[in-house]
């Protein structure tokens, strides 16, 4: 049996065993990486761990520690109270405010995980206090980040345009931004229809508007925490500093200043989520090193029908990006589309928009950094539900989003 096929089958076994036995999937994925990589293929543990997502690990630990501090000392409650005063009784607009904030941060140069790391914890706290699904506001935040990422000033927009330029192709940067933005707005509308209506029914059934956010008077600790959160925004957007290390540095500074809060805030770090995501991504990186994506690329290159090849590329981009870096997937798959684009059989801009949309709309998967941030910042008693919800949502968009993007931007 080819090694690539064995690796995929082992992944299916990991999913099945985790579902049946309830063991953290990250543990099983790390064991699978050891068995396949070290025992089966003779690689060293260091070679297997080369795929460990160290950056994602730091981001998840640092952000949940920093915002755990903000939750424990009352800073997030103060911010939610301020947001409530701003929206008044129009609570339905709050998810769209979060969508817009995340889009703005990404359009001005922030990495998508940085924007979600900043916006999602505040939105989720607001949602919990108002009886709104944390999953709903988390999805709206992730959708907003995807909507802003392909602006000409955005990170992903720059990557796509430079990749095309290096291959002698050109796509309209503004059309790419407008197309992906519109696609994610449409996904946001679907999200609101699915989750917003359910939340309204729950709130009506309970006969309550949810617990009001209590006012918190700002003291020295809360003011320092607000300053740290502002520094995170400015550092990631204006100075392009690493999200994880900056958040960890700010959390450490607050811990040194306010030791009593630090003890409780350290318990807010979502270790089960960290283990889950890092284990799965490590195993997926092993599969990539085995050439699974390259094999798919060669298969696609052998297809004679350009429209069918374009659809398959969109599906590969969507499915693989749900478990791996969107930036890396776009960089790897964009060249696969070059032969079709150079032939003129498919419009360059439409194909690029379709692939970009398919690869980013799945960022809400619980195995991506953005989805993991949503799960990690959800209160512990609701975390399993949020994980299962994102898992179902991720599976749904993996099936529907690529063909929808292909129909809208390539076929039509």
MARBA-603299 format. One record per residue (C-alpha): residue number from 1; x, y negated, z. Coordinates in nm, 4 decimals. Each point is the difference from the previous one (the first is absolute). Layout:
// MARBA-603299
PT num        x        y        z
PT NUM        X        Y        Z
...
// end
This chain:
// MARBA-603299
PT num        x        y        z
PT   1   0.0000   0.0000   0.0000
PT   2   0.1456  -0.3426  -0.0928
PT   3   0.1283  -0.1995   0.2971
PT   4  -0.2224  -0.2967  -0.0859
PT   5  -0.3130   0.2163   0.0141
PT   6   0.1129   0.1606   0.3255
PT   7   0.0421  -0.3451   0.1542
PT   8  -0.3518  -0.1021  -0.0977
PT   9  -0.1484   0.3239   0.1337
PT  10   0.1834  -0.0453   0.3320
PT  11  -0.1517  -0.3479   0.0270
PT  12  -0.3458   0.1517  -0.0498
PT  13   0.0734   0.2476   0.2806
PT  14   0.1041  -0.2889   0.2285
PT  15  -0.3320  -0.1774  -0.0618
PT  16  -0.1968   0.3207   0.0540
PT  17   0.1732   0.1007   0.3240
PT  18  -0.0302  -0.3493   0.1422
PT  19  -0.3720  -0.0058  -0.0759
PT  20  -0.0630   0.3446   0.1474
PT  21   0.2222  -0.0200   0.3091
PT  22  -0.0114  -0.3719   0.0769
PT  23   0.3799  -0.0372   0.0220
PT  24   0.1551  -0.3319  -0.1005
PT  25   0.0636   0.0276  -0.3732
PT  26   0.3300  -0.1821   0.0348
PT  27   0.1399   0.2811   0.2157
PT  28  -0.0969   0.2604  -0.2584
PT  29   0.1377  -0.2134  -0.2834
PT  30   0.3393  -0.0352   0.1710
PT  31   0.0110   0.3764   0.0604
PT  32  -0.0926   0.0558  -0.3657
PT  33   0.2774  -0.2366  -0.1103
PT  34   0.2484   0.1997   0.2090
PT  35  -0.1204   0.3402  -0.1259
PT  36  -0.0143  -0.0994  -0.3665
PT  37   0.2996  -0.2317  -0.0060
PT  38   0.2466   0.1657   0.2378
PT  39  -0.1042   0.3666   0.0042
PT  40  -0.1385   0.0294  -0.3516
PT  41   0.2268  -0.2324  -0.1968
PT  42   0.3127  -0.0018   0.2163
PT  43   0.0032  -0.3736   0.0565
PT  44   0.1443  -0.1485   0.3156
PT  45  -0.2286  -0.1568   0.2613
PT  46   0.1545  -0.3377  -0.0847
PT  47  -0.0974   0.0418  -0.3648
PT  48  -0.3567   0.0842   0.0987
PT  49  -0.0142  -0.2964   0.2398
PT  50   0.1183  -0.2358  -0.2745
PT  51  -0.3690  -0.0215  -0.0846
PT  52  -0.0999  -0.1011   0.3529
PT  53  -0.1695  -0.3431  -0.0327
PT  54   0.2132  -0.1907   0.2505
PT  55  -0.1413  -0.3345  -0.1117
PT  56  -0.3571   0.1214   0.0443
PT  57   0.0897   0.1404   0.3432
PT  58   0.1340  -0.3364   0.1167
PT  59  -0.2996  -0.1874  -0.1425
PT  60  -0.2567   0.2214   0.1728
PT  61   0.1789   0.0019   0.3361
PT  62   0.0817  -0.3711  -0.0043
PT  63  -0.3386  -0.1275  -0.1126
PT  64  -0.1995   0.2135   0.2437
PT  65   0.2361  -0.1074   0.2802
PT  66  -0.0248  -0.3710  -0.0867
PT  67  -0.3762  -0.0029  -0.0400
PT  68  -0.0362   0.2304   0.2983
PT  69   0.1678  -0.2747   0.2000
PT  70  -0.2391  -0.2535  -0.1468
PT  71  -0.2995   0.2165   0.0892
PT  72   0.1159   0.0738   0.3540
PT  73   0.0710  -0.3622   0.0929
PT  74  -0.3236  -0.1330  -0.1505
PT  75   0.1452  -0.1844  -0.3003
PT  76  -0.1999   0.2009  -0.2538
PT  77  -0.3191  -0.0616   0.1991
PT  78   0.0707  -0.3727  -0.0165
PT  79   0.0504   0.0198  -0.3770
PT  80  -0.3191   0.2018  -0.0460
PT  81  -0.1902  -0.2534   0.2094
PT  82   0.1362  -0.2764  -0.2238
PT  83  -0.1069   0.1964  -0.3082
PT  84  -0.3479   0.0435   0.1437
PT  85  -0.0315  -0.3736   0.0489
PT  86   0.1033  -0.0456  -0.3610
PT  87  -0.2468   0.2439  -0.1577
PT  88  -0.2842  -0.0642   0.2444
PT  89  -0.2870   0.2366  -0.0681
PT  90   0.1227   0.0838  -0.3506
PT  91   0.1871   0.3130   0.1045
PT  92  -0.0463   0.1546  -0.3454
PT  93   0.2575  -0.2391  -0.1481
PT  94   0.2757   0.1012   0.2411
PT  95   0.1122   0.3082  -0.1996
PT  96   0.0314  -0.2216  -0.3084
PT  97   0.2002  -0.2544   0.1988
PT  98   0.2407   0.2806   0.0870
PT  99   0.0057   0.1050  -0.3674
PT 100   0.0905  -0.3558  -0.1006
PT 101   0.2689  -0.0413   0.2659
PT 102   0.1738   0.3238  -0.0991
PT 103  -0.0220  -0.0925  -0.3694
PT 104   0.1445  -0.3452   0.0669
PT 105   0.2927   0.1383   0.1985
PT 106   0.0880   0.2506  -0.2740
PT 107  -0.0466  -0.2539  -0.2790
PT 108   0.2494  -0.2307   0.1720
PT 109   0.2672   0.2676   0.0204
PT 110  -0.0722   0.2189   0.3020
PT 111   0.0325   0.3741  -0.0377
PT 112  -0.3339   0.1762   0.0158
PT 113   0.0779   0.1821   0.3291
PT 114   0.1055  -0.3313   0.1532
PT 115  -0.3321  -0.1609  -0.0855
PT 116  -0.1966   0.2962   0.1332
PT 117   0.2164   0.0083   0.3117
PT 118  -0.0877  -0.3626   0.0705
PT 119  -0.3697  -0.0049  -0.0907
PT 120  -0.1322   0.3481   0.0831
PT 121   0.0569   0.0047   0.3783
PT 122  -0.1898  -0.3259   0.0485
PT 123  -0.2817   0.1089  -0.2300
PT 124  -0.0311   0.3413   0.1645
PT 125  -0.0204  -0.1536   0.3475
PT 126  -0.2680  -0.2367  -0.1277
PT 127  -0.1888   0.2935  -0.1522
PT 128   0.0069   0.2063   0.3182
PT 129  -0.1286  -0.2896   0.2109
PT 130  -0.2810  -0.0730  -0.2453
PT 131  -0.1130   0.3580  -0.0584
PT 132   0.1359   0.0070  -0.3554
PT 133   0.1850   0.3043  -0.1347
PT 134   0.3796  -0.0424   0.0299
PT 135   0.0219   0.2093  -0.3144
PT 136  -0.2021  -0.2621  -0.1899
PT 137   0.2194  -0.2965   0.0905
PT 138   0.3140   0.2098  -0.0413
PT 139  -0.0969   0.0928  -0.3546
PT 140  -0.0855  -0.3613  -0.0833
PT 141   0.3424  -0.1087   0.1233
PT 142   0.1802   0.2647  -0.2048
PT 143  -0.2090  -0.0866  -0.3078
PT 144   0.0892  -0.3666   0.0457
PT 145   0.3698   0.0790   0.0200
PT 146  -0.0232   0.1992  -0.3228
PT 147  -0.1935  -0.2834  -0.1656
PT 148   0.2746  -0.2530   0.0667
PT 149   0.3044   0.2167  -0.0629
PT 150   0.0098  -0.0419  -0.3785
PT 151   0.0042  -0.3786  -0.0068
PT 152   0.2975  -0.1344  -0.1997
PT 153   0.1451  -0.1050   0.3371
PT 154  -0.0830   0.3365   0.1612
PT 155   0.2485   0.2815   0.0518
PT 156  -0.1797   0.2628  -0.2097
PT 157  -0.0753  -0.2524  -0.2733
PT 158   0.3692  -0.0766  -0.0276
PT 159   0.0935   0.3689  -0.0092
PT 160  -0.2464   0.0838  -0.2763
PT 161   0.0909  -0.2987  -0.2167
PT 162   0.3755   0.0595   0.0367
PT 163  -0.0400   0.3710  -0.0845
PT 164  -0.1875  -0.0886  -0.3180
PT 165   0.2544  -0.2659  -0.0959
PT 166   0.2845   0.2492   0.0449
PT 167  -0.1756   0.2302  -0.2478
PT 168  -0.0644  -0.2715  -0.2574
PT 169  -0.3722  -0.0242   0.0759
PT 170  -0.2145  -0.2851   0.1191
PT 171  -0.3265  -0.0239   0.1889
PT 172  -0.1757  -0.3147   0.1093
PT 173   0.0906  -0.0579   0.3647
PT 174  -0.3165  -0.1959   0.0690
PT 175  -0.2206   0.2584  -0.1682
PT 176   0.1661   0.2663   0.2148
PT 177  -0.0775  -0.2030   0.3123
PT 178  -0.3579  -0.0836  -0.0978
PT 179  -0.0739   0.3575  -0.1113
PT 180   0.1329   0.1686   0.3134
PT 181  -0.1585  -0.2668   0.2211
PT 182  -0.3400   0.0523  -0.1616
PT 183   0.0330   0.3786   0.0291
PT 184   0.0719  -0.0247   0.3726
PT 185  -0.2865  -0.2453   0.0522
PT 186  -0.2262   0.2602  -0.1593
PT 187   0.1423   0.2637   0.2337
PT 188  -0.0673  -0.2409   0.2880
PT 189  -0.3625  -0.0310  -0.1070
PT 190  -0.0315   0.3796  -0.0059
PT 191   0.1624   0.0122   0.3439
PT 192  -0.2546  -0.2483   0.1331
PT 193  -0.2906   0.1915  -0.1524
PT 194   0.1206   0.3283   0.1515
PT 195   0.1163  -0.1172   0.3416
PT 196  -0.1611  -0.3397   0.0479
PT 197  -0.3543   0.1324  -0.0337
PT 198   0.0779   0.2851   0.2383
PT 199   0.1341  -0.2477   0.2554
PT 200  -0.3099  -0.2184  -0.0340
PT 201  -0.2237   0.3027   0.0601
PT 202   0.2004   0.0996   0.3074
PT 203  -0.0151  -0.3496   0.1421
PT 204  -0.3733  -0.0267  -0.0665
PT 205  -0.0616   0.3389   0.1537
PT 206   0.1884  -0.0919   0.3144
PT 207  -0.1929  -0.3263   0.0351
PT 208   0.3222  -0.1805   0.0795
PT 209   0.2299  -0.2362  -0.1756
PT 210   0.2950   0.1652   0.1674
PT 211   0.2060  -0.1211   0.2922
PT 212   0.1059  -0.3579  -0.0264
PT 213   0.3676  -0.0772  -0.0069
PT 214   0.0922  -0.1474   0.3327
PT 215   0.1776  -0.3335   0.0029
PT 216   0.3612   0.0193   0.1133
PT 217   0.1886  -0.3006   0.1264
PT 218   0.3408  -0.0238  -0.1573
PT 219   0.2844   0.0300   0.2468
PT 220   0.3727   0.0138  -0.0564
PT 221  -0.0053   0.3685  -0.0942
PT 222  -0.2848  -0.0376  -0.2484
PT 223   0.1630  -0.3088  -0.1534
PT 224   0.3275   0.1900  -0.0390
PT 225  -0.1856   0.2915  -0.1615
PT 226  -0.1770  -0.2323  -0.2427
PT 227   0.3382  -0.1477  -0.0864
PT 228   0.1364   0.3487  -0.0654
PT 229  -0.2919   0.0828  -0.2308
PT 230   0.0476  -0.3262  -0.1877
PT 231   0.3705   0.0783  -0.0294
PT 232  -0.0923   0.3387  -0.1508
PT 233  -0.2160  -0.1703  -0.2637
PT 234   0.2633  -0.2607  -0.0888
PT 235   0.2888   0.2435   0.0126
PT 236  -0.1585   0.2511  -0.2359
PT 237  -0.1557  -0.2467  -0.2453
PT 238   0.2377  -0.2973  -0.0090
PT 239   0.3354   0.1539   0.0902
PT 240  -0.0622   0.3534  -0.1376
PT 241   0.1204   0.1660   0.3207
PT 242  -0.0648   0.3697   0.0555
PT 243  -0.3419   0.0515   0.1591
PT 244   0.0953   0.2877   0.2276
PT 245   0.3202  -0.1382   0.1457
PT 246  -0.1418  -0.3491   0.0412
PT 247  -0.3099   0.1313   0.1792
PT 248   0.2184   0.2233   0.2192
PT 249   0.2290  -0.2920   0.0864
PT 250  -0.2952  -0.2189   0.0954
PT 251  -0.1586   0.2793   0.2068
PT 252   0.3304   0.0621   0.1782
PT 253   0.0354  -0.3706   0.0789
PT 254  -0.3502  -0.0075   0.1497
PT 255   0.0762   0.3160   0.1982
PT 256   0.3110  -0.1583   0.1491
PT 257  -0.1964  -0.3095   0.0991
PT 258  -0.3105   0.1755   0.1323
PT 259   0.1015   0.3381   0.1415
PT 260  -0.3341   0.0853   0.1610
PT 261  -0.1862  -0.0297  -0.3316
PT 262   0.2734   0.1902  -0.1825
PT 263  -0.0584   0.3177   0.2028
PT 264  -0.3646   0.0150  -0.1007
PT 265   0.0614  -0.1204  -0.3567
PT 266   0.2521   0.2776  -0.0642
PT 267  -0.2837   0.2477   0.0469
PT 268  -0.1773  -0.1658  -0.2949
PT 269   0.2569   0.1374  -0.2458
PT 270  -0.1919   0.2488  -0.2148
PT 271   0.2446   0.2916   0.0144
PT 272  -0.2398   0.2644  -0.1432
PT 273  -0.0561  -0.2202  -0.3066
PT 274   0.3745  -0.0606  -0.0364
PT 275   0.0658   0.3751   0.0111
PT 276  -0.2822   0.0753  -0.2427
PT 277   0.1048  -0.2493  -0.2659
PT 278   0.3761   0.0466   0.0263
PT 279  -0.0320   0.3787  -0.0165
PT 280  -0.2199  -0.0036  -0.3087
PT 281   0.2128  -0.2599  -0.1805
PT 282   0.3185   0.1980   0.0751
PT 283  -0.1488   0.3080  -0.1628
PT 284  -0.1307  -0.1965  -0.2997
PT 285   0.3480  -0.1488  -0.0463
PT 286   0.1370   0.3547  -0.0114
PT 287  -0.2496   0.0848  -0.2730
PT 288   0.1064  -0.3094  -0.1934
PT 289   0.3641   0.1014   0.0306
PT 290  -0.0977   0.3375  -0.1490
PT 291  -0.1176  -0.1827  -0.3109
PT 292  -0.3754   0.0372   0.0388
PT 293  -0.0667  -0.3515  -0.1337
PT 294   0.2588   0.0422  -0.2768
PT 295  -0.1656   0.3257  -0.1072
PT 296  -0.3323  -0.1768  -0.0212
PT 297   0.1650  -0.2714  -0.2065
PT 298   0.1346   0.2498  -0.2500
PT 299  -0.3412   0.1619  -0.0279
PT 300  -0.1616  -0.3387  -0.0635
PT 301   0.2611  -0.0877  -0.2608
PT 302  -0.0951   0.3127  -0.1935
PT 303  -0.3664  -0.1003  -0.0300
PT 304  -0.0850  -0.1282  -0.3448
PT 305  -0.3185  -0.1896   0.0913
PT 306   0.0938  -0.3460   0.1368
PT 307  -0.3287  -0.0601   0.1829
PT 308   0.0199   0.3353   0.1763
PT 309   0.3632  -0.0619   0.0893
PT 310  -0.0933  -0.3408   0.1415
PT 311  -0.2716   0.1578   0.2159
PT 312   0.2409   0.2619   0.1356
PT 313   0.2575  -0.2690   0.0822
PT 314  -0.2664  -0.1897   0.1946
PT 315  -0.0902   0.3144   0.1941
PT 316   0.3631   0.0806   0.0757
PT 317   0.0518  -0.3582   0.1185
PT 318  -0.3072   0.0118   0.2223
PT 319   0.0515   0.3425   0.1558
PT 320   0.3753  -0.0250   0.0618
PT 321  -0.0239  -0.3575   0.1293
PT 322  -0.2444   0.1187   0.2672
PT 323   0.2937   0.1859   0.1595
PT 324   0.3002  -0.2056  -0.1043
PT 325   0.1269  -0.3517  -0.0598
PT 326  -0.2177  -0.1924  -0.2448
PT 327   0.3034  -0.2058  -0.0994
PT 328   0.2021   0.3120  -0.0756
PT 329  -0.2825   0.1670  -0.1905
PT 330  -0.0577  -0.3036  -0.2203
PT 331   0.3716  -0.0195  -0.0713
PT 332   0.0067   0.3688  -0.0944
PT 333  -0.3218   0.0201  -0.2009
PT 334   0.0162  -0.3264  -0.1903
PT 335   0.2827   0.1304  -0.2215
PT 336  -0.2099   0.3125  -0.0715
PT 337  -0.2573  -0.2243  -0.1618
PT 338   0.2564  -0.1796  -0.2155
PT 339  -0.0139   0.2426  -0.2998
PT 340  -0.3780  -0.0358  -0.0241
PT 341   0.0134  -0.3753   0.0468
PT 342   0.2779  -0.0445  -0.2564
PT 343  -0.2004   0.1929  -0.2594
PT 344  -0.2761  -0.2597   0.0150
PT 345  -0.2682   0.2659   0.0424
PT 346  -0.0840  -0.1380   0.3425
PT 347  -0.0052  -0.3636   0.1063
PT 348   0.2916  -0.0777   0.2293
PT 349  -0.1784  -0.2346   0.2388
PT 350  -0.3058   0.2244   0.0381
PT 351   0.2099   0.3100   0.0703
PT 352   0.2139  -0.1838   0.2529
PT 353  -0.3060  -0.1359   0.1821
PT 354  -0.1581   0.3464   0.0080
PT 355   0.3131   0.1654   0.1396
PT 356   0.0564  -0.2785   0.2536
PT 357  -0.3609   0.0185   0.1185
PT 358   0.0002   0.3789   0.0284
PT 359   0.3289   0.0042   0.1915
PT 360  -0.0954  -0.2653   0.2570
PT 361  -0.3676   0.0663   0.0726
PT 362   0.1079   0.3238   0.1734
PT 363   0.2186  -0.1916   0.2477
PT 364  -0.2775   0.0527   0.2558
PT 365   0.0941   0.3681   0.0171
PT 366   0.0981   0.0881   0.3585
PT 367   0.3325   0.1288  -0.1363
PT 368   0.1009  -0.3383  -0.1448
PT 369   0.1465  -0.2778   0.2134
PT 370  -0.3103  -0.2188  -0.0306
PT 371  -0.2449   0.2753   0.0861
PT 372   0.2192   0.1164   0.2858
PT 373   0.0044  -0.3544   0.1403
PT 374  -0.3797  -0.0019  -0.0002
PT 375  -0.0132   0.3309   0.1869
PT 376   0.2755  -0.0992   0.2417
PT 377  -0.1714  -0.3255   0.0975
PT 378  -0.3413   0.1612   0.0518
PT 379  -0.0881   0.0620   0.3681
PT 380   0.1013   0.3484   0.1054
PT 381  -0.3549   0.1251   0.0545
PT 382  -0.0879  -0.0953  -0.3600
PT 383   0.3301   0.0965  -0.1597
PT 384  -0.0956   0.3517  -0.1095
PT 385  -0.3145  -0.1314  -0.1659
PT 386   0.1979  -0.2693  -0.1804
PT 387   0.2526   0.2576  -0.1190
PT 388  -0.2697   0.2325  -0.1332
PT 389  -0.1795  -0.2921  -0.1617
PT 390   0.3153  -0.1192  -0.1776
PT 391   0.0741   0.3565  -0.1052
PT 392  -0.3425   0.0311  -0.1638
PT 393   0.0268  -0.3481  -0.1491
PT 394   0.3487   0.0727  -0.1343
PT 395  -0.1158   0.3222  -0.1617
PT 396  -0.2952  -0.1793  -0.1564
PT 397   0.2024  -0.2849  -0.1506
PT 398   0.2650   0.2454  -0.1239
PT 399  -0.2756   0.1622  -0.2058
PT 400  -0.2006  -0.3049  -0.1071
PT 401   0.2364  -0.3003  -0.0146
PT 402   0.2396   0.1220  -0.2738
PT 403  -0.2771   0.0855  -0.2451
PT 404  -0.1855  -0.3220   0.0809
PT 405   0.3140  -0.2090  -0.0604
PT 406   0.0720   0.1943  -0.3194
PT 407  -0.3521  -0.0522  -0.1345
PT 408  -0.0094  -0.3719   0.0831
PT 409   0.3503  -0.1087  -0.1026
PT 410   0.1135   0.2574  -0.2583
PT 411  -0.3062   0.1370  -0.1774
PT 412  -0.2319  -0.2993   0.0117
// end
